[in-house]
Amino acid sequence: MFSIKKMVIAALFIALGIVLPMAFHSIPNAGGIFLPMHIPVLLCGIICGFPYGLACGLIAPLLSSLFTGMPPAAFLPSMVCELAAYGVVSGLLMRWVRVKSLYTKTYIALIGAMVFGRVLYGVLNSFIFNAGSYSMQIWLTAAFVTALPGVLIQIIVIPAIVVVLRRAKLIEIE
């Protein structure tokens, strides 16, 4: 894909990173349950590559917080780091992993990014953002138990979107 096309697609994902959470936040704690901001960032990394995924992961939560107040300022630094990690790792894995099946490649990139991002989120909260008040139990509950519906949505929806967009020739992935 040409750089301009990637920039336009990344801008679309940044916009989705602002609008999609707005649809979910009318439900209490829906952001932590359904993880709506994660989907556009992961898709951006997978489709456009790691530099664009990084930009999307940095810009989307900042603009969302600025325009909508979500995520709140207290959660913004750790979310920015987590989402940036999703964008970078998903993009790098899509570039580095060499398998024939687009589904397999996408799942490897997606799950690798999800695990790395969640571990980074836990480490940063434990040692920097919430030092002394963040435990393994809080991390496991937030990252895996509460977020289980969002994780399942990501695992089901993101590879399907990537394959459909490629078959429609709207994106080009090796």
matplotlib code that plots the C-alpha trace (Angstrom):
import matplotlib.pyplot as plt

x = [0.0, 1.1, 1.9, -1.0, -3.5, -2.0, -2.3, -5.9, -6.7, -4.8, -6.8, -10.0, -8.9, -8.1, -11.5, -13.0, -11.0, -12.9, -16.4, -16.6, -16.0, -18.7, -21.3, -20.3, -19.8, -23.5, -23.3, -21.5, -18.0, -18.5, -15.1, -13.4, -15.7, -15.9, -12.5, -13.9, -10.8, -8.5, -10.2, -9.3, -5.7, -5.1, -6.7, -4.5, -1.3, -2.3, -3.4, -1.1, 2.0, 3.7, 4.4, 0.8, -0.4, 1.9, 0.5, -3.1, -2.4, -0.9, -3.3, -6.7, -6.8, -5.4, -8.0, -10.8, -9.9, -9.7, -13.0, -15.1, -13.3, -12.9, -10.5, -10.3, -7.0, -6.1, -6.2, -4.9, -1.1, -1.4, -3.9, -1.8, 1.2, -1.0, -2.6, 0.7, 2.1, -0.9, -0.3, 3.4, 3.4, 0.5, 2.2, 5.7, 4.3, 2.3, 5.6, 7.8, 5.6, 5.8, 2.9, 0.7, -2.7, -3.8, -6.0, -3.1, -0.8, -3.5, -4.2, -0.5, -0.2, -3.4, -2.8, 0.8, -0.1, -2.9, -0.6, 2.3, 0.0, -1.7, 1.6, 3.0, -0.1, 0.3, 4.0, 3.5, 0.6, 2.6, 5.8, 4.9, 1.3, -0.2, 2.9, 2.0, -1.8, -1.8, -1.7, -1.6, -5.2, -6.3, -4.4, -5.7, -9.3, -9.1, -7.0, -8.7, -11.8, -13.7, -12.3, -13.2, -16.2, -13.9, -11.1, -13.5, -14.9, -11.4, -10.4, -13.6, -14.1, -10.6, -9.4, -12.7, -12.5, -8.9, -9.8, -13.0, -11.1, -8.4, -10.8, -12.6, -9.2, -9.5, -6.2, -3.0, -1.4, 1.5]
y = [0.0, 3.5, 5.8, 8.1, 5.2, 3.9, 7.4, 7.7, 4.3, 5.0, 8.3, 6.3, 3.9, 6.9, 8.3, 4.9, 4.8, 7.9, 7.1, 3.4, 3.7, 6.4, 3.8, 1.5, 4.0, 4.5, 1.1, 1.2, -0.3, -1.2, 0.1, -2.3, -5.2, -4.8, -2.9, -0.9, 1.2, -1.8, -3.0, 0.0, 0.1, -3.7, -3.4, -0.4, -2.3, -5.4, -3.6, -0.6, -1.7, -0.9, 2.9, 3.6, 1.2, 3.1, 6.4, 5.1, 3.7, 7.0, 9.4, 7.7, 7.6, 11.1, 12.6, 10.4, 11.7, 15.3, 15.2, 12.8, 12.5, 8.8, 7.3, 9.5, 11.2, 8.8, 5.8, 7.7, 7.1, 3.3, 3.0, 5.0, 2.7, -0.4, 0.7, 1.8, -1.6, -3.3, -1.2, -1.8, -5.5, -6.4, -4.5, -6.1, -9.6, -9.2, -8.2, -10.9, -13.9, -16.0, -18.4, -19.0, -18.6, -15.0, -16.2, -17.8, -14.8, -12.5, -14.7, -14.8, -11.0, -10.4, -12.8, -11.8, -8.1, -8.8, -10.8, -8.3, -5.3, -6.8, -7.8, -4.3, -2.7, -4.8, -4.1, -0.4, -0.2, -2.2, -0.2, 3.2, 4.4, 2.6, 1.5, 0.0, -0.2, -2.6, -6.4, -9.5, -10.2, -6.7, -7.2, -10.7, -9.6, -6.4, -7.9, -11.3, -11.8, -8.5, -8.0, -11.6, -10.4, -7.9, -10.4, -12.8, -10.1, -9.2, -12.8, -13.4, -10.1, -8.8, -11.7, -11.8, -8.1, -8.5, -11.4, -9.7, -6.4, -8.3, -10.4, -7.2, -5.9, -2.9, -3.7, -5.4, -7.8, -10.1]
z = [0.0, -0.7, 2.3, 1.6, 1.5, 4.8, 6.3, 5.3, 6.7, 9.9, 10.3, 9.8, 12.6, 14.9, 14.3, 15.0, 18.2, 19.3, 18.0, 18.8, 22.5, 22.7, 21.6, 24.5, 27.3, 27.8, 29.6, 33.0, 32.7, 29.1, 28.1, 30.4, 29.3, 25.5, 24.9, 22.0, 21.6, 21.1, 17.9, 15.7, 17.0, 16.5, 13.0, 12.2, 13.2, 11.3, 8.1, 7.9, 9.8, 13.0, 12.5, 11.8, 14.5, 17.0, 15.9, 16.2, 19.6, 20.8, 19.2, 19.5, 23.3, 23.6, 21.3, 22.8, 26.3, 25.0, 23.2, 25.3, 28.7, 28.0, 29.1, 32.2, 32.9, 35.6, 33.2, 30.1, 30.5, 31.0, 28.2, 25.8, 26.5, 26.2, 22.9, 21.4, 22.2, 20.5, 17.3, 17.2, 18.1, 15.7, 12.9, 13.5, 13.8, 10.5, 8.9, 10.5, 10.6, 7.4, 7.0, 4.0, 5.7, 6.2, 9.0, 10.8, 10.3, 11.6, 14.7, 15.5, 15.2, 17.1, 20.0, 20.3, 20.5, 23.0, 25.3, 25.1, 25.6, 28.6, 30.2, 29.5, 31.0, 34.2, 34.5, 34.0, 36.5, 39.1, 38.9, 37.6, 37.3, 40.3, 42.2, 45.5, 44.9, 41.9, 42.4, 40.3, 41.2, 40.0, 36.8, 36.1, 36.8, 34.6, 31.8, 31.5, 33.6, 33.1, 29.6, 28.4, 26.2, 24.6, 24.1, 22.5, 20.2, 19.1, 18.4, 16.4, 14.6, 13.7, 11.6, 9.8, 9.0, 7.7, 5.4, 4.1, 3.4, 1.6, -0.5, -1.5, -2.5, -0.2, 1.5, 0.5, 3.0, 2.1]

ax = plt.figure().add_subplot(projection="3d")
ax.plot(x, y, z, "-o")
ax.set_aspect("equal")
plt.show()
